[in-house]
Amino acid sequence: MIPCLNTLFVLIVGVGIGMAKRHNVRRHLSGAWTDKHCEEPQNLKEELSAWMQISMNGQFDDMALEEWSTNGKEPEICGKSPRAEGSSTIMERALCPWESRVNFQESREPKLIAESVCLCRKSRGSTGAFCMPIIRKVPILRRISCDRSTGLWNYVRSTELITVGCHSVLPRTQRNVRLANLSSDRVVV
């Protein structure tokens, strides 16, 4: 009888915990709800729009990463040469193919951001070039806390680095400084 009661107790507790996690309910030991009474501010979209307007005025530029690595094994397309036939897709013609993914974070506004993922480390074809992600600082609002007096979430302005594309770049060549300085007429740039 006791093993049966223990099993029943574990089952009831397990189902209760599972239901709480599924509904994302958090409670203190006292039973008081935490942060669940908090709501989004009514001006959240306007605040995000204003922050994005600042970024459109050139404050945040695109940049390329100098070093990065792929996430494991490259797909089949990386080993194939680009095709330029009239019926080929952009991905088939691309020197550095990519795929799009959705980046979701509950504590960020906007919650959904589309981003690109470079599929290949080296540029397709015989160029000897590498594929590099193009990164953009995207303005976001980051949720930081719940103001219990107003029942509204507090947000701060922030930026997040998002990959917006991939491009083919030649490897850097290192300039020999000693040879560059042999002529006094030369200015080292």
N, C-alpha and C positions, 0 to 999 in steps of 0.2 A: 504494500500500500504506500509506504514512504517513497520508494523510487518512482512510483506513478505520480505522487504529488510533486516531487522534485521536477519531473519532466513537465508536468502541467505548469508549474511556476516558471520554469525556464522558457517554455513556449509563450506564456502570457507576457513575460517581460520582453522577450525577443520581438514579438509582434508589436508591442507598444513602442519599443525603440525604433523599429522599422517604420512604423506609421509616423512617428515624430520626425524622423529623418526625411521621409518621403514628402511630408508637408513643410519641411524646413522650419519646424517649430523649435524655438529655443526657450528654455525656462530656467529660472534660478531654482534652487532647492525650495525656496519659499512658495513657488508656484506662480510668481509674478512674470508676466510676459516681458521680453526684452526686445527692443527695436522693432517689434512687429506693429506697433501703433504708429510708427514713423511713416510719413508720406513724402512723396516728391514735392518740392516747392512748385508753385504754380508758374513761376517765371523761369523754370529750368531751361526750356527751349530757347527763350530769348537770351538768357545768359550764355548758352552754348553758341548761339548765332553771333552774338557780339564778340566772343572769344575767337570764333572762326574768321570774322571780318578782319580782326587784327592780323591773323596769319596770312590772309590774302594780300595784305599790303606789303608782302615781301619779307616779313620778319623770319619766317621759317622757309629755308631753301632745301631743295633736294640735295642729297649727298650720296656718294658711293662708299661702300665699305671696302677697305683695302684687303682685309683678310676675313674669310668665313669658310665654313665647311658644310657639306651636304649632310643630311641626316641619314647616313647609311648607304645602302646600295642604290645606284642610279638606275632609273627606268631604261627600258629598251631604246627609247628615242635618242638617248644620249650617244649611243654607239653608231647611229645612222647619220649619213650626210644629209644636209638640208635639201629639200626638193623645191624646184622653182616652176614646176608645170602650172598651167593655168588653173587646174582644178585643185591645187594643193591648198591646204589651210594655212593660216598664219603660224600655227604651231609647227607645221611641217617645214615651213620656210625659215623659221627662227633659228638664229645661231645659238641662242641661249633660251631654250624653252622653259616655260614656267607653268604653274597651275595656281588657280585662285582658291583661297580658303576664307572661311568666315571666322573672325576672331571675336569671341563673345566674353564679356566680363560684366557681371551683374552690378558691380560697384563703380562702373564708368558710364559716362554719357558722352557720346552715343554708346549704347551697349553692344551694338554690332558694327564691326568695321571689316570691310573686305580687304584682304591683303594677298600679295603674290608670294609664291615660294619658288625659288630657282631650282630646277630639277637636275642640272648638270654642273659639274665643277669646271670642265673645260668646254670651250666653244666648239660647236659641231663644225665639221669640215676640216680643212688642213691649214688653218690660220695660225695655230700655236697660241691662240689667245685663251683667256680665261673668262668664265662667266661670273659676273659680280652683281649682287643685288643693289638696286637703287632704293635708298632709304629716304623717307620723308618724316619730319617731325610733325605729327598731327595734333592739333589742339583738342584737348578733352577736358571734361570736368570729372574730377575724382571724388567719390563719396568718402567722407572721412569720419563722420559721426552723426548721431541723432541728437538734435536739440530737444530735450525732454520738455522744456517750457513751451515750445511752439508745436512739437510733434512733427517737425520737418527735418529732412536730411540736410546736413551741411556739406557743401561741395567746395573744392578749391580748383583753381585753374592749373592745368598741368599740360604736358605734352607726352606723346608716346611715339617711339620709333616704329614705323610701319614700312614694310617692304612693298613698294608700289610697282616694281618691275625688275627686269634683269637685262644686263647688257654685256656685250663682248668687249673685253679690253686686252690690249697687248701687255705682256709682262714688262715691268719696269727694267730699264737698263741703268746701271750705276755709273755715273760719270766719274772718270778718274780726275780727281782734283789737281794732282801734280801736273798732269798734261794740260789741263785747262789753264793753269797759272803760268805756263811758260812764256806766253806773250804778254807784255805789259799793256798792250792795246786792248786786251780782252777784259770784259767786265763779267765777273761770275754772277750768274743769275740764279 
